[in-house]
Amino acid sequence: MKNDINGRRDFIKNSGLIFSLMALKSNFLLANEDGIMGDELLKKISTINDTKIEPLLLKQISDPSSRWDGGVKDIYEVPHAHATMNFVIKLCSAYSSPFSRFYLSDKLKEAVTKAMKCIVKVQHEDGTIDLHSTNFHSTPDTAFFVNYLSPVYVTLKNLNQAGLGYLISCFEIFLKKASKCLLIGGAHTANHRWVICSALARINSFFPSPALIQRINVWLNEGIDLDPDGQYSERSVGDYSPACNEMFITMGHLMNRNDLLEVARKNLNMTLYYIQPGGEVLTDASGRQDSDKISDVAGYYYSYLYFSHRDKNPVYVAVCDFIENNLTHKLIRFIPYLLENQSLRNKRVSAIQFPDRYFKRFKYSGVFRIRQSNFDVSIIEKNPTFLSLIKGSAVLQSLRLGSTFFGSRGQFTAENAEVNNNQVILTKYVKHGYFQPFPKEKIIGDGVYSKMPREQRTLSEPQVINYKISITTLDQKIKIAIEVTGTEHVLVSLEMNFRKGGKLSGVISDQNRSDSYFLKEGWGTYTKDDSVITFGPGKIEHQWGTMRGMHEKPYGNTVYINGHTPFKHILEIN
């Protein structure tokens, strides 16, 4: 297995944060249903996981003199707890699965024991662990670890195997010690609060204490950051929204709080409309590091699976079916989960197709989602990427607009949006200019420019720029009418970024930059597999693509349509 985890974000994606929401007590288990359906899936993903084991074993450190004896290094040759935890989860998944060729392997038991001894050794006396890439003595990262470790701990205990006593005690030492920091430690971000609360609930299920529940309630008293659309404040569809769902499910069940379960359910209902063709989810509007990154719905598997059983929800079943059939390789992270709670491998209700034809506005997130089967459009407010489009396997990753109007002020990000039937209108108004001498009576006299702020100066020679983008959706086609007016002779650039892997035609190369093209006239096409996006007509009044003040050119093949103010152009994408 490629062990390149140098931070929590990568660990979440690569090693399975989803483990963390596995039930720890019998009250977490769901009622049995007639019929078994999950053994074949477990068998398949156990086989996939088996291919990771031998390469992982080669990465374990064997040096009794080292603090990291039994631990694992990342690709940068840095040993750390996150890489070691990844090792523990993968190996325990194999050790505990009856469908693994490593089932109850003494070799794996020995390796995991050494790894857990290492984790206990590097855990600080205050109960915390370090995220070596950024956070030290970190309560939030410790909370993530508790969530990762808990299902593995329960699964190992449920094996009732002789010879596991010492290994299990290592888990318990870590969990008990972690409670010290969880009771008093703080957080960095919104989602950290719920990760900490979930970890507290889990430890309470093992080692009950009123203080643990009291601390959960202190955090919950801040209020839950879920908007009326069903989105969390970080809008992190790729990373932290699925994590938050899992945390609220854990808390809801272990604390018998249906209101907390409803938080996760509302987000899942919203997320149905963020699923794109091929199983990707829209991340462009994220306020975290997953923004503009390719993510998929597999991260939501546990949450949809849980409620598909609890609620007997046929739409959620359809999402699970899709993930199982199309993203199977990403499900190895769920192995301890499926082992711990066997009812989740039972027969589900019949599926009903999740939504694939709709026009939905998520006002609080500033997102419009339009889908017509495999034709998918996202329109985003307050984001340089104001539109993205998927047609089958062909992807227009971003559509951006910029100008040379006073640096970064020229980058278009919609300030306002209105809807008129099947049309979305995005607008922005910018005024800027130059500044007169500072008022004499306010001058301090030491000549320090920062002590004479612009907001207290008189603006002169004012210049303005108006952006208006009208986006009309038709059947498998959109029409984008662009108007940029105000100060004249401002250079304008419309930027279309297509995902790598396809073929462009009808465009001319930018002689100054690789993977950069212009649509001079007529129509261009982007083809990926058997999917085609046609766009045009073109217009080139200058050959400056990523201009001063615009965000850096995205990764991929980028096509520009350029002009100057007053700029009016209608772009059609078929």
N, C-alpha and C positions, 0 to 999 in steps of 0.2 A: 504493500500500500504506500502510496506517496504520502509522506509525512511532512507536510509543509505548513503546519499550523503554527503561526507565530502570534496569534491573537485570538480573542474570544469570538470575533465575527467569523473568522475562518473556521474555528472550531465548531461553531453553531452549524455552519453550512456543511462541513466535511465529516464531522464525527457524530452528529446526531443530538442536537438539543432536544429533539422530539422524545428521546428516552425519558426525559425528565418528568413527564406527566403520567408515568405509569402509576397505578394504584399501589398503595402500600398496606392497606388493611382490607379486610373482607367487606367493609361497608363501601368500598370503592367499586366492587365487582358488580357487574350488571346481571340481571336475571337471565338464566339460560333460555335459549330458544331452540326449537326443534331443528335438527339437521346441522351438520358440520360442513363448513365450506373453506376453512382457512388453512388446512394442513398442506395443501399443494403450494400455496403461496409461501408458507413458512419454509417448506422444503426447498423451493426455488431460491429464496433470498438467503437461506443458510448456505446453499451451495455457492452463491456469489460471494458471501462473506468468507467462506473457506479459502478462496483464492487470495485473500488479503493477509492470511495469518503467517505463512512462512516468511514473506518479506518483512512483516512487522517484527517477528522474532529476531531477525538479523539486526534490527535497529536498537535493541535493548542494550543499555550500558551495563557492562560487567566490570566493575572496578571497586572493590571493597573500601578503598581509601577515599573514594569520591563521595561527596554529598549526594550525587545523582546516581549512585549505584542502584540499578533496577529501573531507572528512568529511561526516557527516550528523548533524542534530539530532533529538532526540526531540520529543514533543508539548509538552514543557515548555520548548522552545527551548534545551535544553542539548546541545551537541555532545559526543559521547563515542564511545569505541572500539566499544562493543557495537552501537550503532546503525549505525556504519560497517561493522562486520563483517556485520551483517544485509544491508546494501546489497551488499557483495562477494559473498556467497553467492547472493543472488537473481539478481544480474546474471550471475555466472559460470554459474549453472544454465541461464539462457537462452542465453548465448553458446556453451555447450558442447553443447547438445542439438540434434541434427539435425532434431528435430520442432518447434523453436522458430522463429518468424518473425524472431528476432534472432540466429539461428545465425551465428557468426563475424562479427558486426556490428562494424565499426570504431568506431562510436559507443560501444558498450558496452565495448570494449577500452580506449578512452581513459578512460572514466569509472571503470572498475575500477582502472586503473593509478593514477589520481589518488587513489583511495580507499586503495589499498595503500601508496602513498607517505605518506599521512597516518598510517596505522597504524604504519608504521615510524618516522615522525617522533615520534609521541607515546609510543612504547615507551621506557621508561626505560633508562638505561645498565646497570642491573642485570638487564635482560631482562624486567622485569615490565610489565604494563599496569595501569590503574586501573579498578575498578568504581565509577564516580563516585557512585553512590547510597550506598556504604557502605565499600568496601574499596580501600585505596591501596597501591601497590607490592605487588600481590597475586599471589603465585605460583599459588594455585588458579585464579584467573580467567585467568591466562596459560595455564595447562594446558588449560582449556576452549577457549581460542582456538586452541591448537595442534591440538586435536582437531577443531575446526571447519574450520581452514584446510587440514589435511593432505589430505583427499579432493579439495578444490578444486584444490590444488596438483598432485596427481597427475593429475587429469583434464585440466588445462591442458597439462601436459607431454605427455600421451598424444596430444593433438591434433596435435603436430608441425607447428604453424603458424609460418611466418615472422612475425617482428614481435612475438613474445611473450617474447623473451629478457629484456627489462627487467622486465616484469611478474613473470615467474617468479623473477628475481633478488630482487625485493622480498619474495616469499614466503620465499625461502631466507635472506635477511638476518634476517627476523623469527624464523624457526624456529631458526636457529643461536644468535641472541642469547637466545632464550627458554630454551635449554638451561642458561644460566648460573644462572638462578634456580631452575629445576627440580632442579638438582643439589644445592642447598643450602636451598631455601625450605621453609616449613612450611605447615600446613593449619589450617582452622577446624573442619571437620566430618568425619564418618566417610567420606562419599563423596568428599571432596576427595582423600583418599589414593589412591583408585583412578583418579581423573581425572588426577592427577599421574603415576601409574605408566603409564597409557595414553599420555599425552603423551611420556613418556620413551621408551617402546617405539617410538612412531612416529618420533621424531627419530633414534633408533638405526637404524631401517630406512633412513633417508636418509643419515645421517652416523655410521656405527658407532663406538662407543666403549665399552670395558668399564666405564667409570665410570657410564654411563647405566644399564646393567644392574645394576650394584652398588647404585645408589640405589633402583631398583625393589625389589630384594631386601630392602633395609633396611626399606622400608614394609611389604612382604609379611610380614616376620618378626613384625610385630605380631599377625598372625592376621587372618583374614577374618571380618567381622561378619555372618555368615549363620547364622540359628538353624535348629534341626532342621525347622521347618516350611518352610524355604526363603525366609524373609523377611530382608531387611537390617535392621540395628538402627534406622535412621531410620523404617522402615515407610512410606516415602514412595512409595506406589503410583502417585501421579499424576506425580511429578517425578523423584525421584532413584533409585528402583528401576530404571526403564528405562535411566537413564543409567549406573548401575553395571553392568547387564548388558552394555551396549555396550562399556564399558571392559574388562571381563573377557574379552569375545570378542576384542577387539583384542590384549590381552596374550597370551591363550591361543594365538592364531595366530602372532603375530609372534615369540613366545618358544617356540613349540612346547610349550606347557604345557596338556595335556588336563585337568589338575586345575582350572585356571582357567576353562576352558570349562564344566566341570561346575557351577561356581558359578552361572553364568548360566542353565544348563539347569534347575537346581533351582528357581530363582526363577520361571522361565517356567512350570514345572509347577504351582507354587502359584498363580500369577496366573490360570491357567485358571479357578479357582474364585472369583476376584475380579471376573470380567467379569459385568456386569449387563445386563438387557435394553436394547437400543438401543446397546450397546457402551460404556456407562459402566463405570468401575471404582470400587470402594469406596475412598474416601479418608478416611473418618471416623476411622480408627484411626491416621492418620499422625502422626508426631512432628514434622513440618515444616510449612511454610507452605501446603502443599496440603491440609491437614486441612479437611474440610467443603467443599472446593471441588469443582466439577464437573470431572472429568477423564474421558478415555476411553482405550480400548486402542490408539489409533493410535500413541501414543508407543512401543509395544513392537513396531512393525511390523518394523523391521530385525532385531531379535533372533529373532522368530518366523520371518521369512523366511530368515534365515541357517540356522537349524537345520532348517527344513523341507526344505532342500536337503541339508545335511550329513547329517542323520539319516534323511532321507526319511520324516519324521514326518507322517502324514496328519491328525492333530489340529491340529498347528501350521499345516498348509496351510489348514485350515478357518478358523483365526483370520485368516490373511492374506487369504483370500477375502472374509471378512466386512468387513475393513477396506477392502479395495480397492473393494468394492461399496457400502459405506455411509458411508465416511469419506474418500472420494476426494480432496476438497479439502484435506485435511490432509497429503497425500503429496507435495506439491511439495518438501518438505524432503529427500526421498530422491533427487532427480534426479541430483546428482553421484554418489551411491552406485550407482544403477542404470547410470550411464554408465561408471563405473570398473570395475565388476565385472559384465560382461554375462551371465555365467553365472546370475546371480540373476534374469534375465529369461527363463530357459529353462523348459521344461515341468516341472511338479511332479507328484508322485504324486497320486492321487485323494484327495480330502478325506474325512475322517470327522468328523461333527459334534462340536464341543467340548462339554464337559459342560453340561447345562442342567437336570438333575434330580439333586439331591444334598442331603445334610445333612453339612456338614464343620465340624470344629472345628480352629482354628489356635490351639493352646493358648498358644504363646509370644507370639503377637501379641494374644491376648485377643479373638479374633474367631470368631464362629459365622456360617457362610454357609449359607443355606437357599434352594434355588431349585427351582421347579416351572414350567418353561418361562418364560412372561413374568411370573410371580409370584415376586418376589425379596425375601428378608428378610435383613437383617444385624443381628446382636446383638453388642454391643461392651462389653467390660469396661473398667473404669478410664477411662471417658469419659462426659461429661455426656449425650451422645447415646448412649443405650443401645440404641436400635433405629431402623432406617430400613427403608423398604419401597417397592418399585416394583411397580406393576401396569400393564404396558404403558407408556403415556406418562404415567400419573398417578403422582406421586411424593410419598410422605410422607418429607420430607427428614430429619426428626429427631423422636424422641420422647424428652422429657426430664421429669424429676420433681424438684421442689424443695419446700423448706419454709422457714419463717421461724425455723429453729433455729440461733441464734447465727451469723448472717451466712452466709458461704460454706460453713460446715459443713453447712448445710441442702441444698446442691446434691447430688443423688444421683449418685454414680459407683460402680459396682459394685466391691466389694473382693474378693468371692468369687463363683465360678460353679460350678455342678454340673449334670450332665446326667442326666436320667432318661427314657430312650427318646426320645420326640419333644418333651420338655420341658426348657427351660433355666431354672434358678433362679438369680437374681442377688440378692445380699444385701450389706448394709452396716450396721455398728453404730457409732454415734458417742456419746461421752460427753464432756460439758463442763459447766462450772459457773462458780464464782467462786473467788477465791484469797485465802487468809489472809495476814496480815502476814508479811513476810520474817523468817526466823529471826534472832534478835537477834545471835547469835554470828557471823553471816556478813555483817552489815551493814558496808559500807565506811565510811559516814558522810558521803558527799558528796551524798546525796539523789538521785543519778542513777538513774532508774527502770530503765533498760536494764541496769544492773549488778546488778539484783535479779531474775533471770529467773524466769518462771512455773514452770519445771520444778523449781525448788528451793523453791517454795511449796506449801503444803498446799491441795488442792482441797476446797472445801466446797459445800454445796447442789448436789450433782451431779445433772445432768439427762441423760437418754438418749433416743436415738431409734433405732428399728430399721426398716430398710427390707427388704422382701422382695417381689420381683417374679418371678412364675412365668409363663413364656411357653410356651404350648403351640401347636405348629404342626399344622394340619390341612390338608386339601386346599384350597388357595387361600384359607385363612383362618387367623388367629391369635387366640388368646385370651390376654389379659394380666391376670392376677390381681395386684392391688397391695394391699399391706398396709403401713401406716406406723403404728407403735405406739410406746409409751414415754411421754414427757412429754405430758400432755393439753393440748388447746386450741392446739396448734401449727398454723398455717395451712399447707395443702398445695395444690400446684398441679401438675397433669399437663398438659404442654404438647405439642401436636401441631403441627408446622410443615410446611405443604404448599408445594411449589415454586410460584413465581409462574407465572401463565399459565393456570391452571385456574379452575373455578367451584365455590364452596362453596354448600351449601344446608342448611337445617335448623338453622342457627346464628343467634345474635343478636350484634349488633355491640357491641364494647367502646366505650363512650362516651368513654373517656379516652385511647384510643390507636388509630391507624389500622392497618389490616390485622390487627386483633386481634378475636377473636370468642370466644363462649362456647357450649358445648353444654349447654343448660339441662336438657333431658330428651330422651328418645327417641333418634333416630338422625340423623346428619348424613352428607352425601355430598360427595365432592370428585371433579369430573369434568374430564378433560382429553382432548380429542378424543373417541374412542369408548371410553376407559378410565374406570372408576369405582371409587373406593374408598369403601366404606361403613363408618362407625365409630359406636360407641355401646355402651350407652346413656349419656346425659349425666348430669351432676350438678353443681349450682352452689349452694354454701353461702356463697360470697363472690365478689366480682368484682375480685379483685386477681390479675392474670395473672403478669407477670414481677415476682416479689416481691424484696424486699431479700435479697441473698445469692445469688440465682440469676444465671446468666449472662445477658447481654443477649439480648433477643428476637432470634431469627434473622431474616434477610431472607426475606420471603415472607408467606403468609397463615397466621396462627397461631390455633389453637383451643385453649381451655382447659377442663378439667374440674377443679373446685375443691372442696375440703372442709377439714376439720381433723381432727387426731388425736383418737381413734383413727380412721384413715381406711382403709376397705376398699372396693374397687371392682373390678369386672371389666369390662374394655374388650375388645370384640370388633372386629376389623378384617377385613372381607370383601372 
